[in-house]
Amino acid sequence: MKSTEEIKLEIINAGRRAVEQLIKVAKEDIIKPDPEDDISADRLKNAAATKKLAIFDAFEILNRIESEKEALSLSKNNNSVDSKQGFAERRSK
């Protein structure tokens, strides 16, 4: 069975792949170079909203990835228990 840390690292890697896909969505052209393609205003508005959502989601995922990586590194560093402090003092950090 995988440890919680291993599972979190897998989730982080999956999040990075998701961000790469969202970047592809954001880079895609809204208006294609085909002059005969008549695009309605609603369709343009929906495409722009989709790109905006993809960009915001990518930033949200990246922020969460960074906070989880930081939490993992802190938990690795704080595995040793300082016996001179009580439970409350250790948890207050």
Jmol script that loads the backbone (N, CA, C; Angstrom):
load data "model"
ATOM      1  N   MET A   1       0.845  -1.182   0.000  1.00  0.00           N
ATOM      2  CA  MET A   1       0.000   0.000   0.000  1.00  0.00           C
ATOM      3  C   MET A   1       0.891   1.247   0.000  1.00  0.00           C
ATOM      4  N   LYS A   2       0.473   2.241  -0.762  1.00  0.00           N
ATOM      5  CA  LYS A   2       1.249   3.468  -0.870  1.00  0.00           C
ATOM      6  C   LYS A   2       1.056   4.333   0.369  1.00  0.00           C
ATOM      7  N   SER A   3       2.115   5.035   0.699  1.00  0.00           N
ATOM      8  CA  SER A   3       2.028   5.970   1.817  1.00  0.00           C
ATOM      9  C   SER A   3       1.282   7.226   1.373  1.00  0.00           C
ATOM     10  N   THR A   4       0.830   7.996   2.337  1.00  0.00           N
ATOM     11  CA  THR A   4       0.139   9.245   2.043  1.00  0.00           C
ATOM     12  C   THR A   4       1.047  10.184   1.259  1.00  0.00           C
ATOM     13  N   GLU A   5       2.314  10.205   1.603  1.00  0.00           N
ATOM     14  CA  GLU A   5       3.272  11.068   0.906  1.00  0.00           C
ATOM     15  C   GLU A   5       3.395  10.672  -0.558  1.00  0.00           C
ATOM     16  N   GLU A   6       3.473   9.372  -0.833  1.00  0.00           N
ATOM     17  CA  GLU A   6       3.566   8.910  -2.221  1.00  0.00           C
ATOM     18  C   GLU A   6       2.313   9.278  -3.010  1.00  0.00           C
ATOM     19  N   ILE A   7       1.161   9.139  -2.387  1.00  0.00           N
ATOM     20  CA  ILE A   7      -0.095   9.487  -3.048  1.00  0.00           C
ATOM     21  C   ILE A   7      -0.145  10.986  -3.338  1.00  0.00           C
ATOM     22  N   LYS A   8       0.285  11.797  -2.380  1.00  0.00           N
ATOM     23  CA  LYS A   8       0.298  13.249  -2.595  1.00  0.00           C
ATOM     24  C   LYS A   8       1.236  13.624  -3.734  1.00  0.00           C
ATOM     25  N   LEU A   9       2.377  12.961  -3.835  1.00  0.00           N
ATOM     26  CA  LEU A   9       3.308  13.234  -4.934  1.00  0.00           C
ATOM     27  C   LEU A   9       2.690  12.857  -6.282  1.00  0.00           C
ATOM     28  N   GLU A  10       1.932  11.768  -6.318  1.00  0.00           N
ATOM     29  CA  GLU A  10       1.235  11.392  -7.548  1.00  0.00           C
ATOM     30  C   GLU A  10       0.184  12.438  -7.920  1.00  0.00           C
ATOM     31  N   ILE A  11      -0.526  12.939  -6.925  1.00  0.00           N
ATOM     32  CA  ILE A  11      -1.531  13.978  -7.166  1.00  0.00           C
ATOM     33  C   ILE A  11      -0.860  15.242  -7.694  1.00  0.00           C
ATOM     34  N   ILE A  12       0.287  15.601  -7.128  1.00  0.00           N
ATOM     35  CA  ILE A  12       1.034  16.772  -7.585  1.00  0.00           C
ATOM     36  C   ILE A  12       1.426  16.606  -9.049  1.00  0.00           C
ATOM     37  N   ASN A  13       1.914  15.415  -9.413  1.00  0.00           N
ATOM     38  CA  ASN A  13       2.293  15.168 -10.809  1.00  0.00           C
ATOM     39  C   ASN A  13       1.078  15.224 -11.735  1.00  0.00           C
ATOM     40  N   ALA A  14      -0.042  14.690 -11.287  1.00  0.00           N
ATOM     41  CA  ALA A  14      -1.271  14.754 -12.082  1.00  0.00           C
ATOM     42  C   ALA A  14      -1.726  16.206 -12.236  1.00  0.00           C
ATOM     43  N   GLY A  15      -1.570  16.995 -11.197  1.00  0.00           N
ATOM     44  CA  GLY A  15      -1.922  18.408 -11.262  1.00  0.00           C
ATOM     45  C   GLY A  15      -1.074  19.158 -12.275  1.00  0.00           C
ATOM     46  N   ARG A  16       0.193  18.827 -12.329  1.00  0.00           N
ATOM     47  CA  ARG A  16       1.080  19.462 -13.305  1.00  0.00           C
ATOM     48  C   ARG A  16       0.656  19.114 -14.737  1.00  0.00           C
ATOM     49  N   ARG A  17       0.276  17.848 -14.953  1.00  0.00           N
ATOM     50  CA  ARG A  17      -0.201  17.457 -16.281  1.00  0.00           C
ATOM     51  C   ARG A  17      -1.494  18.193 -16.627  1.00  0.00           C
ATOM     52  N   ALA A  18      -2.362  18.371 -15.646  1.00  0.00           N
ATOM     53  CA  ALA A  18      -3.611  19.098 -15.870  1.00  0.00           C
ATOM     54  C   ALA A  18      -3.327  20.551 -16.247  1.00  0.00           C
ATOM     55  N   VAL A  19      -2.356  21.158 -15.592  1.00  0.00           N
ATOM     56  CA  VAL A  19      -1.987  22.545 -15.903  1.00  0.00           C
ATOM     57  C   VAL A  19      -1.477  22.636 -17.343  1.00  0.00           C
ATOM     58  N   GLU A  20      -0.683  21.665 -17.770  1.00  0.00           N
ATOM     59  CA  GLU A  20      -0.186  21.667 -19.152  1.00  0.00           C
ATOM     60  C   GLU A  20      -1.342  21.605 -20.144  1.00  0.00           C
ATOM     61  N   GLN A  21      -2.360  20.802 -19.844  1.00  0.00           N
ATOM     62  CA  GLN A  21      -3.533  20.717 -20.724  1.00  0.00           C
ATOM     63  C   GLN A  21      -4.312  22.028 -20.730  1.00  0.00           C
ATOM     64  N   LEU A  22      -4.434  22.651 -19.572  1.00  0.00           N
ATOM     65  CA  LEU A  22      -5.130  23.933 -19.497  1.00  0.00           C
ATOM     66  C   LEU A  22      -4.384  25.017 -20.275  1.00  0.00           C
ATOM     67  N   ILE A  23      -3.072  24.951 -20.286  1.00  0.00           N
ATOM     68  CA  ILE A  23      -2.273  25.904 -21.064  1.00  0.00           C
ATOM     69  C   ILE A  23      -2.559  25.717 -22.552  1.00  0.00           C
ATOM     70  N   LYS A  24      -2.684  24.467 -22.993  1.00  0.00           N
ATOM     71  CA  LYS A  24      -3.014  24.211 -24.400  1.00  0.00           C
ATOM     72  C   LYS A  24      -4.358  24.828 -24.756  1.00  0.00           C
ATOM     73  N   VAL A  25      -5.336  24.706 -23.867  1.00  0.00           N
ATOM     74  CA  VAL A  25      -6.653  25.296 -24.102  1.00  0.00           C
ATOM     75  C   VAL A  25      -6.528  26.810 -24.196  1.00  0.00           C
ATOM     76  N   ALA A  26      -5.760  27.406 -23.303  1.00  0.00           N
ATOM     77  CA  ALA A  26      -5.613  28.860 -23.289  1.00  0.00           C
ATOM     78  C   ALA A  26      -4.881  29.373 -24.529  1.00  0.00           C
ATOM     79  N   LYS A  27      -3.969  28.590 -25.091  1.00  0.00           N
ATOM     80  CA  LYS A  27      -3.202  29.017 -26.258  1.00  0.00           C
ATOM     81  C   LYS A  27      -3.973  28.873 -27.569  1.00  0.00           C
ATOM     82  N   GLU A  28      -5.005  28.062 -27.576  1.00  0.00           N
ATOM     83  CA  GLU A  28      -5.746  27.802 -28.805  1.00  0.00           C
ATOM     84  C   GLU A  28      -6.408  29.082 -29.310  1.00  0.00           C
ATOM     85  N   ASP A  29      -6.345  29.283 -30.614  1.00  0.00           N
ATOM     86  CA  ASP A  29      -6.940  30.469 -31.223  1.00  0.00           C
ATOM     87  C   ASP A  29      -8.462  30.442 -31.095  1.00  0.00           C
ATOM     88  N   ILE A  30      -9.034  31.600 -30.785  1.00  0.00           N
ATOM     89  CA  ILE A  30     -10.488  31.723 -30.753  1.00  0.00           C
ATOM     90  C   ILE A  30     -11.003  31.901 -32.168  1.00  0.00           C
ATOM     91  N   ILE A  31     -10.362  32.788 -32.902  1.00  0.00           N
ATOM     92  CA  ILE A  31     -10.758  33.055 -34.277  1.00  0.00           C
ATOM     93  C   ILE A  31      -9.777  32.336 -35.190  1.00  0.00           C
ATOM     94  N   LYS A  32     -10.309  31.418 -35.971  1.00  0.00           N
ATOM     95  CA  LYS A  32      -9.486  30.656 -36.908  1.00  0.00           C
ATOM     96  C   LYS A  32      -9.235  31.503 -38.156  1.00  0.00           C
ATOM     97  N   PRO A  33      -8.162  31.223 -38.867  1.00  0.00           N
ATOM     98  CA  PRO A  33      -7.832  32.032 -40.044  1.00  0.00           C
ATOM     99  C   PRO A  33      -8.779  31.830 -41.239  1.00  0.00           C
ATOM    100  N   ASP A  34      -9.759  30.942 -41.131  1.00  0.00           N
ATOM    101  CA  ASP A  34     -10.690  30.686 -42.228  1.00  0.00           C
ATOM    102  C   ASP A  34     -11.662  31.854 -42.373  1.00  0.00           C
ATOM    103  N   PRO A  35     -11.600  32.619 -43.487  1.00  0.00           N
ATOM    104  CA  PRO A  35     -12.461  33.801 -43.643  1.00  0.00           C
ATOM    105  C   PRO A  35     -13.940  33.454 -43.825  1.00  0.00           C
ATOM    106  N   GLU A  36     -14.252  32.244 -44.238  1.00  0.00           N
ATOM    107  CA  GLU A  36     -15.643  31.862 -44.451  1.00  0.00           C
ATOM    108  C   GLU A  36     -16.312  31.376 -43.175  1.00  0.00           C
ATOM    109  N   ASP A  37     -15.557  31.234 -42.109  1.00  0.00           N
ATOM    110  CA  ASP A  37     -16.106  30.777 -40.836  1.00  0.00           C
ATOM    111  C   ASP A  37     -16.722  31.973 -40.114  1.00  0.00           C
ATOM    112  N   ASP A  38     -18.038  32.062 -40.177  1.00  0.00           N
ATOM    113  CA  ASP A  38     -18.756  33.154 -39.519  1.00  0.00           C
ATOM    114  C   ASP A  38     -19.004  32.753 -38.063  1.00  0.00           C
ATOM    115  N   ILE A  39     -18.361  33.453 -37.148  1.00  0.00           N
ATOM    116  CA  ILE A  39     -18.474  33.122 -35.734  1.00  0.00           C
ATOM    117  C   ILE A  39     -19.448  34.089 -35.074  1.00  0.00           C
ATOM    118  N   SER A  40     -20.423  33.530 -34.400  1.00  0.00           N
ATOM    119  CA  SER A  40     -21.407  34.378 -33.726  1.00  0.00           C
ATOM    120  C   SER A  40     -20.800  34.992 -32.472  1.00  0.00           C
ATOM    121  N   ALA A  41     -21.422  36.060 -32.008  1.00  0.00           N
ATOM    122  CA  ALA A  41     -20.943  36.748 -30.805  1.00  0.00           C
ATOM    123  C   ALA A  41     -21.023  35.840 -29.592  1.00  0.00           C
ATOM    124  N   ASP A  42     -22.074  35.031 -29.506  1.00  0.00           N
ATOM    125  CA  ASP A  42     -22.209  34.111 -28.369  1.00  0.00           C
ATOM    126  C   ASP A  42     -21.081  33.094 -28.342  1.00  0.00           C
ATOM    127  N   ARG A  43     -20.724  32.606 -29.510  1.00  0.00           N
ATOM    128  CA  ARG A  43     -19.655  31.623 -29.580  1.00  0.00           C
ATOM    129  C   ARG A  43     -18.312  32.236 -29.186  1.00  0.00           C
ATOM    130  N   LEU A  44     -18.061  33.446 -29.619  1.00  0.00           N
ATOM    131  CA  LEU A  44     -16.833  34.146 -29.239  1.00  0.00           C
ATOM    132  C   LEU A  44     -16.791  34.389 -27.737  1.00  0.00           C
ATOM    133  N   LYS A  45     -17.930  34.787 -27.196  1.00  0.00           N
ATOM    134  CA  LYS A  45     -18.017  35.058 -25.758  1.00  0.00           C
ATOM    135  C   LYS A  45     -17.775  33.775 -24.964  1.00  0.00           C
ATOM    136  N   ASN A  46     -18.352  32.665 -25.397  1.00  0.00           N
ATOM    137  CA  ASN A  46     -18.149  31.390 -24.708  1.00  0.00           C
ATOM    138  C   ASN A  46     -16.694  30.926 -24.801  1.00  0.00           C
ATOM    139  N   ALA A  47     -16.069  31.128 -25.957  1.00  0.00           N
ATOM    140  CA  ALA A  47     -14.671  30.733 -26.123  1.00  0.00           C
ATOM    141  C   ALA A  47     -13.767  31.560 -25.218  1.00  0.00           C
ATOM    142  N   ALA A  48     -14.033  32.854 -25.127  1.00  0.00           N
ATOM    143  CA  ALA A  48     -13.232  33.718 -24.255  1.00  0.00           C
ATOM    144  C   ALA A  48     -13.427  33.333 -22.796  1.00  0.00           C
ATOM    145  N   ALA A  49     -14.655  33.018 -22.408  1.00  0.00           N
ATOM    146  CA  ALA A  49     -14.925  32.600 -21.025  1.00  0.00           C
ATOM    147  C   ALA A  49     -14.230  31.278 -20.708  1.00  0.00           C
ATOM    148  N   THR A  50     -14.188  30.378 -21.675  1.00  0.00           N
ATOM    149  CA  THR A  50     -13.513  29.091 -21.488  1.00  0.00           C
ATOM    150  C   THR A  50     -12.023  29.301 -21.271  1.00  0.00           C
ATOM    151  N   LYS A  51     -11.431  30.185 -22.053  1.00  0.00           N
ATOM    152  CA  LYS A  51     -10.002  30.475 -21.891  1.00  0.00           C
ATOM    153  C   LYS A  51      -9.712  31.109 -20.527  1.00  0.00           C
ATOM    154  N   LYS A  52     -10.556  32.021 -20.128  1.00  0.00           N
ATOM    155  CA  LYS A  52     -10.394  32.668 -18.829  1.00  0.00           C
ATOM    156  C   LYS A  52     -10.465  31.634 -17.707  1.00  0.00           C
ATOM    157  N   LEU A  53     -11.435  30.742 -17.786  1.00  0.00           N
ATOM    158  CA  LEU A  53     -11.587  29.699 -16.781  1.00  0.00           C
ATOM    159  C   LEU A  53     -10.373  28.773 -16.762  1.00  0.00           C
ATOM    160  N   ALA A  54      -9.860  28.432 -17.945  1.00  0.00           N
ATOM    161  CA  ALA A  54      -8.684  27.564 -18.024  1.00  0.00           C
ATOM    162  C   ALA A  54      -7.482  28.223 -17.362  1.00  0.00           C
ATOM    163  N   ILE A  55      -7.297  29.510 -17.603  1.00  0.00           N
ATOM    164  CA  ILE A  55      -6.167  30.231 -17.017  1.00  0.00           C
ATOM    165  C   ILE A  55      -6.303  30.313 -15.498  1.00  0.00           C
ATOM    166  N   PHE A  56      -7.486  30.677 -15.016  1.00  0.00           N
ATOM    167  CA  PHE A  56      -7.703  30.776 -13.568  1.00  0.00           C
ATOM    168  C   PHE A  56      -7.549  29.419 -12.895  1.00  0.00           C
ATOM    169  N   ASP A  57      -8.072  28.364 -13.523  1.00  0.00           N
ATOM    170  CA  ASP A  57      -7.933  27.020 -12.959  1.00  0.00           C
ATOM    171  C   ASP A  57      -6.467  26.605 -12.890  1.00  0.00           C
ATOM    172  N   ALA A  58      -5.706  26.932 -13.936  1.00  0.00           N
ATOM    173  CA  ALA A  58      -4.285  26.582 -13.954  1.00  0.00           C
ATOM    174  C   ALA A  58      -3.546  27.256 -12.797  1.00  0.00           C
ATOM    175  N   PHE A  59      -3.824  28.550 -12.574  1.00  0.00           N
ATOM    176  CA  PHE A  59      -3.182  29.247 -11.457  1.00  0.00           C
ATOM    177  C   PHE A  59      -3.608  28.667 -10.110  1.00  0.00           C
ATOM    178  N   GLU A  60      -4.871  28.329  -9.992  1.00  0.00           N
ATOM    179  CA  GLU A  60      -5.363  27.749  -8.739  1.00  0.00           C
ATOM    180  C   GLU A  60      -4.686  26.405  -8.461  1.00  0.00           C
ATOM    181  N   ILE A  61      -4.561  25.585  -9.497  1.00  0.00           N
ATOM    182  CA  ILE A  61      -3.892  24.289  -9.342  1.00  0.00           C
ATOM    183  C   ILE A  61      -2.429  24.487  -8.962  1.00  0.00           C
ATOM    184  N   LEU A  62      -1.745  25.419  -9.643  1.00  0.00           N
ATOM    185  CA  LEU A  62      -0.334  25.671  -9.325  1.00  0.00           C
ATOM    186  C   LEU A  62      -0.151  26.147  -7.890  1.00  0.00           C
ATOM    187  N   ASN A  63      -1.026  27.035  -7.433  1.00  0.00           N
ATOM    188  CA  ASN A  63      -0.935  27.508  -6.041  1.00  0.00           C
ATOM    189  C   ASN A  63      -1.120  26.356  -5.068  1.00  0.00           C
ATOM    190  N   ARG A  64      -2.059  25.489  -5.343  1.00  0.00           N
ATOM    191  CA  ARG A  64      -2.303  24.351  -4.458  1.00  0.00           C
ATOM    192  C   ARG A  64      -1.134  23.379  -4.479  1.00  0.00           C
ATOM    193  N   ILE A  65      -0.551  23.170  -5.673  1.00  0.00           N
ATOM    194  CA  ILE A  65       0.624  22.295  -5.781  1.00  0.00           C
ATOM    195  C   ILE A  65       1.760  22.836  -4.920  1.00  0.00           C
ATOM    196  N   GLU A  66       2.013  24.132  -5.019  1.00  0.00           N
ATOM    197  CA  GLU A  66       3.096  24.732  -4.237  1.00  0.00           C
ATOM    198  C   GLU A  66       2.844  24.613  -2.735  1.00  0.00           C
ATOM    199  N   SER A  67       1.607  24.826  -2.305  1.00  0.00           N
ATOM    200  CA  SER A  67       1.315  24.725  -0.869  1.00  0.00           C
ATOM    201  C   SER A  67       1.449  23.284  -0.389  1.00  0.00           C
ATOM    202  N   GLU A  68       1.056  22.326  -1.209  1.00  0.00           N
ATOM    203  CA  GLU A  68       1.194  20.919  -0.817  1.00  0.00           C
ATOM    204  C   GLU A  68       2.658  20.488  -0.788  1.00  0.00           C
ATOM    205  N   LYS A  69       3.450  20.966  -1.760  1.00  0.00           N
ATOM    206  CA  LYS A  69       4.876  20.654  -1.749  1.00  0.00           C
ATOM    207  C   LYS A  69       5.544  21.231  -0.516  1.00  0.00           C
ATOM    208  N   GLU A  70       5.159  22.451  -0.159  1.00  0.00           N
ATOM    209  CA  GLU A  70       5.715  23.084   1.042  1.00  0.00           C
ATOM    210  C   GLU A  70       5.325  22.300   2.292  1.00  0.00           C
ATOM    211  N   ALA A  71       4.079  21.867   2.358  1.00  0.00           N
ATOM    212  CA  ALA A  71       3.616  21.087   3.511  1.00  0.00           C
ATOM    213  C   ALA A  71       4.359  19.755   3.600  1.00  0.00           C
ATOM    214  N   LEU A  72       4.615  19.127   2.460  1.00  0.00           N
ATOM    215  CA  LEU A  72       5.363  17.869   2.461  1.00  0.00           C
ATOM    216  C   LEU A  72       6.791  18.079   2.945  1.00  0.00           C
ATOM    217  N   SER A  73       7.417  19.161   2.487  1.00  0.00           N
ATOM    218  CA  SER A  73       8.805  19.403   2.912  1.00  0.00           C
ATOM    219  C   SER A  73       8.865  19.762   4.388  1.00  0.00           C
ATOM    220  N   LEU A  74       7.863  20.482   4.882  1.00  0.00           N
ATOM    221  CA  LEU A  74       7.830  20.803   6.309  1.00  0.00           C
ATOM    222  C   LEU A  74       7.614  19.553   7.152  1.00  0.00           C
ATOM    223  N   SER A  75       6.770  18.662   6.674  1.00  0.00           N
ATOM    224  CA  SER A  75       6.517  17.444   7.450  1.00  0.00           C
ATOM    225  C   SER A  75       7.749  16.548   7.483  1.00  0.00           C
ATOM    226  N   LYS A  76       8.559  16.573   6.423  1.00  0.00           N
ATOM    227  CA  LYS A  76       9.806  15.803   6.409  1.00  0.00           C
ATOM    228  C   LYS A  76      10.791  16.380   7.423  1.00  0.00           C
ATOM    229  N   ASN A  77      10.822  17.714   7.526  1.00  0.00           N
ATOM    230  CA  ASN A  77      11.763  18.376   8.428  1.00  0.00           C
ATOM    231  C   ASN A  77      11.325  18.303   9.879  1.00  0.00           C
ATOM    232  N   ASN A  78      10.044  18.153  10.127  1.00  0.00           N
ATOM    233  CA  ASN A  78       9.528  18.174  11.500  1.00  0.00           C
ATOM    234  C   ASN A  78       9.229  16.783  12.046  1.00  0.00           C
ATOM    235  N   ASN A  79       9.806  15.757  11.472  1.00  0.00           N
ATOM    236  CA  ASN A  79       9.539  14.399  11.957  1.00  0.00           C
ATOM    237  C   ASN A  79      10.177  14.137  13.310  1.00  0.00           C
ATOM    238  N   SER A  80      11.271  14.806  13.610  1.00  0.00           N
ATOM    239  CA  SER A  80      11.900  14.596  14.911  1.00  0.00           C
ATOM    240  C   SER A  80      11.154  15.412  15.967  1.00  0.00           C
ATOM    241  N   VAL A  81      10.960  14.818  17.120  1.00  0.00           N
ATOM    242  CA  VAL A  81      10.209  15.462  18.190  1.00  0.00           C
ATOM    243  C   VAL A  81      11.190  16.050  19.193  1.00  0.00           C
ATOM    244  N   ASP A  82      11.017  17.326  19.491  1.00  0.00           N
ATOM    245  CA  ASP A  82      11.836  17.991  20.498  1.00  0.00           C
ATOM    246  C   ASP A  82      11.223  17.679  21.855  1.00  0.00           C
ATOM    247  N   SER A  83      11.889  16.846  22.630  1.00  0.00           N
ATOM    248  CA  SER A  83      11.321  16.391  23.899  1.00  0.00           C
ATOM    249  C   SER A  83      11.289  17.498  24.962  1.00  0.00           C
ATOM    250  N   LYS A  84      11.923  18.629  24.715  1.00  0.00           N
ATOM    251  CA  LYS A  84      11.920  19.719  25.672  1.00  0.00           C
ATOM    252  C   LYS A  84      10.646  20.544  25.586  1.00  0.00           C
ATOM    253  N   GLN A  85       9.849  20.310  24.520  1.00  0.00           N
ATOM    254  CA  GLN A  85       8.619  21.055  24.356  1.00  0.00           C
ATOM    255  C   GLN A  85       7.425  20.133  24.549  1.00  0.00           C
ATOM    256  N   GLY A  86       6.344  20.710  25.010  1.00  0.00           N
ATOM    257  CA  GLY A  86       5.112  19.956  25.129  1.00  0.00           C
ATOM    258  C   GLY A  86       4.368  19.916  23.811  1.00  0.00           C
ATOM    259  N   PHE A  87       3.274  19.168  23.792  1.00  0.00           N
ATOM    260  CA  PHE A  87       2.468  19.022  22.579  1.00  0.00           C
ATOM    261  C   PHE A  87       1.996  20.372  22.059  1.00  0.00           C
ATOM    262  N   ALA A  88       1.460  21.203  22.930  1.00  0.00           N
ATOM    263  CA  ALA A  88       0.904  22.502  22.522  1.00  0.00           C
ATOM    264  C   ALA A  88       1.987  23.412  21.945  1.00  0.00           C
ATOM    265  N   GLU A  89       3.161  23.385  22.526  1.00  0.00           N
ATOM    266  CA  GLU A  89       4.234  24.228  22.033  1.00  0.00           C
ATOM    267  C   GLU A  89       4.685  23.790  20.650  1.00  0.00           C
ATOM    268  N   ARG A  90       4.759  22.477  20.413  1.00  0.00           N
ATOM    269  CA  ARG A  90       5.157  21.973  19.095  1.00  0.00           C
ATOM    270  C   ARG A  90       4.090  22.315  18.053  1.00  0.00           C
ATOM    271  N   ARG A  91       2.831  22.208  18.403  1.00  0.00           N
ATOM    272  CA  ARG A  91       1.741  22.425  17.454  1.00  0.00           C
ATOM    273  C   ARG A  91       1.506  23.909  17.170  1.00  0.00           C
ATOM    274  N   SER A  92       2.026  24.793  17.986  1.00  0.00           N
ATOM    275  CA  SER A  92       1.767  26.231  17.815  1.00  0.00           C
ATOM    276  C   SER A  92       2.600  26.839  16.698  1.00  0.00           C
ATOM    277  N   LYS A  93       3.549  26.121  16.138  1.00  0.00           N
ATOM    278  CA  LYS A  93       4.440  26.670  15.109  1.00  0.00           C
ATOM    279  C   LYS A  93       3.729  26.943  13.836  1.00  0.00           C
TER     280      LYS A  93
END
end "model"
wireframe off; spacefill off
backbone 0.3
color backbone group
